[in-house]
Amino acid sequence: MKKIHLLLIKAFVRPFIATFFVVMFILLMFFLFKWIDDLIGKGFEWYTILELMYYASAANVSMALPLSVLLSSIMTFGTLGENYELVAIKSAGISLQKAMRPLLMVILMLTVASFLFSNYMLPKANLKFGSLLYDVRNKKLSFLIKPGVFNNAIPGYAIRVDAKDNDGMLHGIMIYDHKDNNGIPKVILAKEGKMEKTADGKFLVLKLKDGVQYEEQAKSSGMYNPRQIFSRRRFKETAPQFDMSSFDPDKTDPNAFGNSTQMLNLKGIVKKRDSLTKQLDTLKRNTIASLTNNFKQFNVVKGYTKIKVAPKVIDDVILKDIPNGMRKQSLESATNVVAGIMQHVPNWAPRQTDLTGEIIFTTVEYQRKFTLAASCILLFFIGAPLGAIIRKGGMGLPVVIAISFFLIYHIITTVAEKSAREGNLNPVFAMWIAVIFLSPLAAFLTYKATVDSALFDVNYYKQFFVKLFKKRAK
């Protein structure tokens, strides 16, 4: 390897690593802002939040990696142009294309790594993230009793306390039990109590003292009963138990989310898409067969006679061609057929829409694993020529230009993907439309950088307009 190649690789790798971790940090902050209400103040351990952020960072690679490639390539060639190192490279007989070759090899390695990451590691990370986030959002890890606030962490119960001591003693306890009695809550009031776990940790025992329990008997029918039974029971001590299985962070099986498309690799996506296609074909075949049976013509004598009969022309008003004695029966029969069809159509149509949407989504996710790799190559061929043209390094102008081009790429991809999911655009074309749209721009910028074009030189345009106005003045 030539020294010039090693110089270019070092100049690229350093800003790439820095920008990649900076972008990942920013995206993680966005993640925290989004889920801060479900994470902060819920009594979660710090390592649980870190584990959730670790799995979320894997999903952010799809945005951080292309943006880092674009930004670092602009900064690398912009710094080389600003320090006249790019001029020295060209004066040594090395063209811009030859100077880009070692970095292109690095980008190709990143491309292969990004594809392997999106196909093997990202589905597993999404699987872990989905299961853990489900537990967090449903408050299954632990709960924190706050005075003056109803807590619904225990399924079927709402607990409120007026005060809480440092030793765990609760005062002014109110419990609404919604589990039984057909939705009519059972109310328990107690002056004080204390929470304890059983030895096996499966149940939470709330030892209550000096309280009263109110319970209304459920109605046996929907009619009003003036003699509705209402019971009240006072107690000195009682100890209701609550099931703690819902608080186990390991309760939710990650494999329960394993059929989600985002948590499958290419092989799993193809298998799921084939299964969905078979289900859709079966649904269409059964629908057609069911509808065809309602409109079947019973040609009993067809094929058993050589007598030719002219087809009977049916008038627009079909009832005119039906004998008077059969009209009522025909109307009733037609009404029953239409009622049967209308009874099944509301079930067929939504199911067909759901299956079609899932098939489109599997195609989108299948192509996404390739577009992530292709975006690295595309944005490199945009960023490297741009850096050579603008000849500015650092975190100023390169950052603005990089974010602008990345937003264009991201907006095109997002809008096209949304259109594909709605069925307005072919999903394969939708996922590649940004690459197709920006590839001519990358080729144009590479050509302009090769011929040393002053595409972003303000003085060049100033002189151009000055000369243009002088010609017009003459």
N, C-alpha and C positions, 0 to 999 in steps of 0.2 A: 504494500500500500504506500502510495506517495505521501509525502509530508503535507502537501496541499489538501489531499483528501482527509487526512487525520485532523488537519486544522478546521476544515469545514464541518466535520462530524462533531468535534468538540464544541464548535461555535453553535451548533444546532441543539445538541443534547442538553446543555445547561439551561437555556431558556425553556426548552420543552418540559423538562422535569419541574422547573419552577412554576411555569404557567399551568401545568396539569394539576399540581397540588393546590394552587391558588383557586382555580376554577372548581375543583372538587370541594374545597372548603366553602366557597360561596354557595354551591348547590346544597351542601349539607346544612348551611344556615337557613336556606329556603325551606328545607325539609323540617327543620326544627320549628320555624315560624308556622308551618302548616299544621303540625301535630302537637304544638306546645300545650294546647288545652287538654289533650289526652295523656300527656306525659308528666307535666309539672303538677306537683301537689297531689298526686295520687298514691304516694307511698311506695313508688317503685325504687328498687335498688339501682345504684349508679351503673352497675355493670349491665343491667337489663337495657338501659337507655343506650349505652355504648354498643351493645350487641345489635340493637335495632339500627343504629346509625351505620354500623359496619355493613350490614346487609343492604341498607339503602344506598350506600356509596357504590355498590356494584351496579345498581341500575343507573347511576349518574355517569357512568363511564361512557355511555352512548352519546352524551352531550359534551362531556369534558374532553374526550380524546380528539374528535375532529376540531374543536375550537382550539385546543392546545397545538395541534399540528399547524393550523392556519396562522395562529399568532406567533409561534416560535419561528416558522419559516419567514414571515414578514420581518421579524426582529433580527433574524440571522443575516439575511441578505441586505436589510436596511442598514445594519451596523457595518457590514462589509463595504457597502457603497458609501456610507458617511465617512468612514476612515480611509477611503480610497484604496482599500485592499482589493475590492472587486476590479478596479482599474488595473492594479498591478497583476492580478490573475489573468485578465484579458491581454495585457501587454506581454505576458509570458507565452502567449499562443494558446491559452486554454479558453475555449468559448464558454458561454453561460450553460449550454447543455452539458458539456463535459464537467463543469463545476457542480452541476446538480446531480450527476450520476451517483456519487457516494451517498448523498442524502436520499436519493431515490431508493437505493438499496435499503437504507434504514427504514424508510417509509413502507417499503414492501414487507419488511420484517414486522413492522407494527401492524400492517394490514392483515398478515397471516395470524399474528397473535390476537388481534381484535376479533377475527372470525372464530378462532378456537375458543376465545373467552365467551363470546356471545352464544356459542353453540353448546358449550359444556359447563362452564362455570356460572354464567348468568342465570340459566334456568334453576340451578340449585339454590343460588342466592335469592332469587325471587320466591322460591318455595319456602325457604326459611323466613324470609321477610314477611310473606303473606300470612303464615301461621302465627308468627310472633306478634305482628300488628293486629291480627284478629283478637288475640288474647289481651293485648293492651287496650284496644278500643272497647272491649267488653268488660274491662276492669277485673280480669281473672287472676291477676298476679297477687294483689293484696288490696286492702282498702284502708282508708283513714277516716275515722269518725271525727267530724268537726262539730263543735257545739252550735246549736241553732240552725243546722242544715239537715234536711232529709237526705239519707244515704240509701241508694238503691243497689248497692254492690251485690247484696245477697239476692239471688233470683226469687221473686215472689214476696219480698219483704221491703218495707220502707221504715228506716230507723232514724229517730231524731232524739238528741239529748240536749238538755239545757246547759250543762256544765260537765267538765272533765278534769279530774285531778291528775297530778303528776304520777301517782301510783297506779293509774288506770281505772280508778273508781268513777262510775258514771252517775250523774244526778239528773232527775227530771226526764225519765226515759219514756218515749212513746213509740210503740211498734204497731205497724199496720201489716197484718198477715193476709195476703191476697191469694194464697195457694189453693185453698179449699173453699167450700161453701158457695160454689157457682159464682165466684167473682165478688161476693159480698165480703168486705174486709172484716177481719177480727181485730179489734183494737185492744192493746194491752198498755196500761199505764202503770208505772212504778216510780217510787221515790228515788231509788238508787239501785245499782247493780254493777257487776263486774264481768268482764269477758275472760274466758279461759279456753284453752284447747284440750281436747282429750289426749290420752297417752299416745294413740296411734296417729294423731294429727288429722283425722278425717272429719271431725266435727268441731264446731265452735259452740261452747256452752255459755249462755248468758244467764248468770245467777242474779235473779231479781228479788227485791225485798219490798214489802209493804206496797202492794199494788192492787189493781182491779182489772178484770178482763170483761170486755163487752162483746157480745156476739148476737147477731140477728140470724134467725133461721131462714134458710132459703125458701122461696115460694115454690109450692108444688105445681103451680100453674101460672100462666101469665096474668090471671085476673087479680084484682085488688082484694086482699084479705084483711078485713078490719081487726081480726084476732091474730095478727102476726105475732109470732113468739120472739121475745127479746129477753136474753138472759144476761145476768150480771153476776160475776163471781169474784169475791175478794180473796186475797191470798197473803200470807206472811212471807212465804218463800216459794219460788218456782224456778225451774232451770230449763227453759226451752233450748233445743239443740238445732243448729243450722249446719247443713251439709257444706263441707269445705272443699269438695272436689272441684267446684267451679273456680276456686282460687289457685289451683295448681298450674304453674306456668308451663308444665310439661303435659298438660292434659290434652291439648289440641294436637292431634296427629298431623304432622306436616304432609303426610301422604294423602290426607283428605283434600288438599288443594292441588294434588299432583296432576289432575286432569285439566287444569287451566292451561290455555294455550301459551301464555307467557312463561310457563314453567316447564316447557317441553323443548327438547332439542329437535334437529331437523327430522330425524327418524320418527320421533314421537308426533311431530306436527303432521307429517305425511300420513301416518297411521290414523290419527284423529280425523284428518280431512277425508280420507277414504271412508271411514266409518260414518261421518256425517253425510257424505254423498250418498251412501247406500241407504241411510235413513230417509233422506229427501226423496230418493227414487222410489222407495217403498211407499212413502206417504202419497206421492203423486199417482203411483199405480193404483193404490187402494182407493184414492179419491176418484180417479177416472172410472174405475170399475163400479164404485158405488153410484156415481152419477149416471153411468151408462145403463145400469139396471133399471133406473127409473124411466128411461126413454127407449127401452128395447121394443122393437117391432116384432110381433109374433106372426111371421109369415109361414103359416102351417102348410099351405099347399105349394110353397115354392119348391121347384124341382120335381114335382110329382105330376105336372100337367103341361100339356103343350098348347093349351088354349091361351091365346094372347088377348089380354084385356087392356084397354086404354087406361092409363093412370088417371085417377080421379083428381080433379082440380079442387082444392079446398079454398073457400072464400076467406077473406080477411076476418070475418066474423065466424069463428069456428062453430059456434052454437047453432048456426043455421043448418049446418050439415049433419047435426046430431038429431036423431028422432026425438020427438017431444017426450016420450016416456023415459028416455035415457039421459036427458039433460041434467036433471038434479043429481043423479048418480055419478055422472061424468064430472060435474063441478065438485062434488064431495071427494071423488077420487083424486082429482087434480089438486084440490086444496090439501089433502093428506100428503101427496107427493111433495108439494112445495114446502109444507111444514116440516117434513122429514129432512129435506135438503137444508132448509134454514136452520134446523137444529144442529146439523153437523158442520156446516160451513164456518160458524164462529170458532169451532175447534180446529179445523183444518188450516184456515188462513193464518192465525197467529203462529202455529207450529211451523208452517212452511216459511214464514218470515224469519222466525228465530233460527231455523236451520240454515237458511240462506245467509243470514248475517254472520253466523258462526263460521261457515265455510269461507266467507270473505275475510273474516278476521284471521283465520288460520293461514290464508294466502298472504295476508299483509305481514304477519309475524314471520312467515317463512322467508319472504323477501327482505325483511328488515335485517336479518342476520348477514346478508350479503351487502346491503346498502351501507351498513356501518363501516365495513372494510373499504368499500368503494369511495366513501366520502373522504377518507384519509388521503387517498391518492388525488382526488379531485381538488380538495382544499390546499394540498401542497403545491399543485401546479397553478393555483391562484395566488397563494401567499408568496412563494419564492419569486416569481416575476414582479409582483407588486413591491416587494422589498427592494429589488434591484432597480425599480423605476423611481420610487419615492426617495430612496437613499436616506432614510431616517431610521435610527435605531431607538432603543429605550422603550419606555412604557407610555409614550404620548400618542403621536399620530398612528403608529402601528396598531395600538389597541383599538382606537376609534375605527380604523379601516377594517380590522379583523372582525370586530363585533358587527359592523355593518354588513359585511359579506356573509357572516354566519347567520345573522338574522334573516337575510334573504333566503339562504338555503333552508333554514329551519321553518320559516313561514310557508315556503312553497311545499315542503314535505308535509307539514301539518295540515294545510288546506287540502292537499291532494289525498292524504290519508283519510280525512274526514269525508271527503266526497266519495272515496272508494267504499267506506263502511256504509254510507247511505245508498250505495248501489248506483251512483251517478257516474262512476269512472272505473275503468278496469283496474283491479287491485295491483297487478304486476306493473302496469304503466304508471300508476299513481306513486308507487314506492320508488320508481326510477326517474320520475319526471324532473326532479331537482338536478340529478346528475346529467340528464339529457339537456336540460336548459342551460346549465352552467358550464358544460364542457366546451362549447364554442368560445365562451368568455375566457376560459383557461388557456385555450389555444391562441386566442388573440393576444392576451397579456404576455404569454411566452414569446410570441413573435415580436411584440413591441420591445420587450426587455432584451431580446437578442440583438436587435438593430439599434439599441441605445436610444429609444424613443423618449422624448420629453413629455410623456403623457400627462404627468401630474406636476409639471414645472410651471409655476405661475408666471414667471418671467417670459417663458416661451409664448404663452397665450397673450401676455401683455404686448410683447413685440409684434405678434401676429396682427392684433387688432390695430396697433399703431400704424403699421404698414398698410393695412387695409383702408383705414380712414385717410391716410395720405394719398393713396391712389384715387380714392373717390373725390378728394378735394381738388386734385389736378383735373 
